[in-house]
């Protein structure tokens, strides 16, 4: 860090002491540092050097005071295998009104963060709105391809979403702006949870959107605090909200609940999640040399622990639906101010928690319901009863000894005790207790008129038992009141859910690639860690949220299996030729923040997987050791491995001694080039791996390069498969390999086959089904190449020496660039043209001449043998006479 500071300071005109680091963001490839002097972007971290240098980004019209209060906004995404539709985006916002010298107060850029553009489209309408509206935060949603704006005026906050096309936001909104209630003010920021589509907006409250900013639901409401920062971990799905009072709140991604952890004992700078998801508190310290120290976030040494109780002070009225299912209505007194009404209602954060009496009984909150038609009860929750609640006794409430009759009383109901006994009466302590009559509406007592009459609110006004005498044994009394002290509480129960998936990965964040036409079977199971006798009714336990639901077809099937576990099966089909990414989140909505894994995120990329490729499978398998020694004999004793000559080039159509290709095989720059006599041969031939090298050792050919069939490594290729002439109907077997699967290639894949050295004397044979003929004809008209069915493809070669073929799948049926190459050396071929014709012609002339001569001898009865014999005798006689004459002399 000291070295970084020194490198930054060398670029500053001001004194380095005056510089202050405001914020740091580590992107996939760069370190971005916001200081009081400006914004600095490091060099690419993928190519390290001796020291790390930075580039200063200049923003016209902004000074030191602006940079100190500026903020960086970054949507964390893993780009380890970056697709062409993915980018790293970063934005900076300034907290000031736009002036004449400033083009905007928000700027964004993408990797490598050199060119920065205004966040807002430059239109007259947007310029008018900038006068009264301030842009708080700006994010790019790469799943929906949108730009998301968090805006704030003097009274209200809202979120606007624009389409993001070709690297810039468009003027037209994707859907109407979402306006938050006036109670949510101010909003201080927003963030996407990493590797998911959960958008959090925070400030005086926390709101969550599953659909990229179209709609939001409240997660938390803070009365006297404002959330300034949020910190996220995709390893554990944990979220920490840090308020302006240095209080830490803990939540899990996708859940509408949180837990107050306590106030920090230090002045925290930030919260850091390490590579395993452990929370670390980074704070300023006078005891360390660099002024910064760290501590575990949730320990007694770091936090002032608090006793969490998220109840609100009001009375509850239970309404039985079944023996194990109860609806609790929260009472709001008539004419209560709007600010107080919300504090007396159930919230989303209560779902999944435990509602319990302080004496006996508890149940799990399953569902939140809001309604306006029930007077005095604007909200309610449904619970699953897990332990029976305590009921009142006649000793505490003498009215239980009397029968009752119910009558209407204006907008309320009057409960009348019919007993003549003086002791059977209402007490003042009965206020806010609930009369429960099985099969009828419950009644919350809100006022005692006298000892025999009380006024009550009905939870279900249409189901009140009117003008009927209800015997003492037919009604009971519950005390969920708050007159003296709240008799009930809401706490965070221990986790009783475990979610698991059917893949071999143990990660909570799973990445899958789906090519065109591919499908994926995925299964999620929820194990319930509770007594099955308590869970008397079954409700769906998983909420499924897709970031981009229109990218692929997603079909679901949910059921309870034989182990009484909730199971969700997904069948995902990628039918469309459209690249993109979507995240599918599986949320156990009944989970609490104490659950280790309440969510699993499946990320699907409509693209080519880096592990998918096409593979040519040779008909004859040659072992590795045979390739090494260059010997592999078939059943006839023929060696099927050919060692290529040094600097070999295949022949051309002009003749075997006139190579015209630029590709060398078994290259050695120090050795002469064979067949390099023709002028065209001298002008062709270019080294690749051995370019500008003097010896083969300098080419640095690895064993993988020597074995590769790819033309890029032809300089290193030494040995190829060898076949006897002619090669007839040789099967070309092509497989698609993906992970551990190997599938024979078939329709709809269509391939083109070419010879990389432009050689002829080969042809292919294949079969095309009737339903594919029109497609084949159409594709051939588009690519001007012959297209073949890869299934049953056969090759015949009538030429000699090396043939190097490239097989390529046509585009449109896959996102992958599926290409493979293979080489065949044809040996023992007859003489090439015209040598073969000349030999045959001469042989025919000689044989014809002999036949003609024999025919003429027989025709004219010429005794050729006697002629030769006489001629031989005559020659001998002449020789003898010459010898006698020589002796006589």
HELIX and SHEET records of a PDB file:
HELIX    1   1 UNK A    2  UNK A    9  1                                   8    
HELIX    2   2 UNK A   16  UNK A   18  5                                   3    
HELIX    3   3 UNK A   64  UNK A   68  1                                   5    
HELIX    4   4 UNK A  124  UNK A  130  1                                   7    
HELIX    5   5 UNK A  338  UNK A  343  1                                   6    
HELIX    6   6 UNK A  348  UNK A  350  5                                   3    
HELIX    7   7 UNK A  398  UNK A  401  5                                   4    
HELIX    8   8 UNK A  428  UNK A  430  5                                   3    
HELIX    9   9 UNK A  461  UNK A  463  5                                   3    
HELIX   10  10 UNK A  472  UNK A  474  5                                   3    
HELIX   11  11 UNK A  624  UNK A  629  1                                   6    
HELIX   12  12 UNK A  679  UNK A  683  1                                   5    
HELIX   13  13 UNK A  696  UNK A  699  5                                   4    
HELIX   14  14 UNK A  703  UNK A  707  1                                   5    
HELIX   15  15 UNK A  711  UNK A  716  5                                   6    
HELIX   16  16 UNK A  770  UNK A  783  1                                  14    
HELIX   17  17 UNK A  835  UNK A  860  1                                  26    
HELIX   18  18 UNK A  864  UNK A  888  1                                  25    
SHEET    1   A 4 UNK A  21  UNK A  26  0                                        
SHEET    2   A 4 UNK A  31  UNK A  35 -1                                        
SHEET    3   A 4 UNK A  38  UNK A  42 -1                                        
SHEET    4   A 4 UNK A  54  UNK A  57 -1                                        
SHEET    1   B 4 UNK A  71  UNK A  74  0                                        
SHEET    2   B 4 UNK A  89  UNK A  93 -1                                        
SHEET    3   B 4 UNK A 106  UNK A 110 -1                                        
SHEET    4   B 4 UNK A 117  UNK A 118 -1                                        
SHEET    1   C 4 UNK A 134  UNK A 141  0                                        
SHEET    2   C 4 UNK A 146  UNK A 152 -1                                        
SHEET    3   C 4 UNK A 157  UNK A 165 -1                                        
SHEET    4   C 4 UNK A 168  UNK A 179 -1                                        
SHEET    1   D 4 UNK A 187  UNK A 192  0                                        
SHEET    2   D 4 UNK A 199  UNK A 203 -1                                        
SHEET    3   D 4 UNK A 205  UNK A 209 -1                                        
SHEET    4   D 4 UNK A 217  UNK A 221 -1                                        
SHEET    1   E 5 UNK A 227  UNK A 233  0                                        
SHEET    2   E 5 UNK A 238  UNK A 243 -1                                        
SHEET    3   E 5 UNK A 247  UNK A 252 -1                                        
SHEET    4   E 5 UNK A 258  UNK A 264 -1                                        
SHEET    5   E 5 UNK A 303  UNK A 304 -1                                        
SHEET    1   F 3 UNK A 268  UNK A 273  0                                        
SHEET    2   F 3 UNK A 279  UNK A 284 -1                                        
SHEET    3   F 3 UNK A 292  UNK A 296 -1                                        
SHEET    1   G 6 UNK A 316  UNK A 320  0                                        
SHEET    2   G 6 UNK A 325  UNK A 330 -1                                        
SHEET    3   G 6 UNK A 379  UNK A 387 -1                                        
SHEET    4   G 6 UNK A 362  UNK A 370 -1                                        
SHEET    5   G 6 UNK A 354  UNK A 357 -1                                        
SHEET    6   G 6 UNK A 488  UNK A 491 -1                                        
SHEET    1   H 7 UNK A 469  UNK A 470  0                                        
SHEET    2   H 7 UNK A 404  UNK A 409 -1                                        
SHEET    3   H 7 UNK A 412  UNK A 417 -1                                        
SHEET    4   H 7 UNK A 453  UNK A 458 -1                                        
SHEET    5   H 7 UNK A 443  UNK A 450 -1                                        
SHEET    6   H 7 UNK A 433  UNK A 436 -1                                        
SHEET    7   H 7 UNK A 476  UNK A 479 -1                                        
SHEET    1   I 4 UNK A 497  UNK A 501  0                                        
SHEET    2   I 4 UNK A 519  UNK A 528 -1                                        
SHEET    3   I 4 UNK A 566  UNK A 573 -1                                        
SHEET    4   I 4 UNK A 553  UNK A 560 -1                                        
SHEET    1   J 4 UNK A 509  UNK A 514  0                                        
SHEET    2   J 4 UNK A 599  UNK A 606  1                                        
SHEET    3   J 4 UNK A 580  UNK A 588 -1                                        
SHEET    4   J 4 UNK A 542  UNK A 546 -1                                        
SHEET    1   K 3 UNK A 612  UNK A 617  0                                        
SHEET    2   K 3 UNK A 733  UNK A 738 -1                                        
SHEET    3   K 3 UNK A 741  UNK A 744 -1                                        
SHEET    1   L 6 UNK A 641  UNK A 643  0                                        
SHEET    2   L 6 UNK A 719  UNK A 724 -1                                        
SHEET    3   L 6 UNK A 819  UNK A 827  1                                        
SHEET    4   L 6 UNK A 801  UNK A 809 -1                                        
SHEET    5   L 6 UNK A 750  UNK A 755 -1                                        
SHEET    6   L 6 UNK A 788  UNK A 789 -1                                        
SHEET    1   M 3 UNK A 727  UNK A 731  0                                        
SHEET    2   M 3 UNK A 794  UNK A 797 -1                                        
SHEET    3   M 3 UNK A 762  UNK A 765 -1                                        
END                                                                             
